[in-house]
Amino acid sequence: MFREVIARAAKHERPLLVAIAQRDLAYLLAREGNIAAAREVAETARATLERLGAKAEAEKLDALLNAPRVEPPPPPPPPRRSESSAPDAPRPGA
């Protein structure tokens, strides 16, 4: 959806709207763990915001751009069967 907004705003020559949508897309990408793409979009948005004189908005992106590279955590290990959960009753036919 953000990419559609960016394309439409660019078509209508609305650079501030493009930059704000790019900013929001960057935050979404970062939350999803796609840090490289988030930084790329954030840098583009920041450059546009600075060019337009929206320094406060540009500075808000600094936190995202200066964040340490965070990798998503590995998935948890599969649950271990404890010996106390093993069936004690003999199996039929054994």
Buried (B, 14 or more C-beta within 10 A) or exposed (E): EBEEBBEEBEEEEBBBBBBBBBBBBBBBBBEEEBBEBBBBBBBBBBBBBBEEEBEEBBEBBEEBEEEEEEEEEEEEEEEEEEEEEEEEEEEEEE
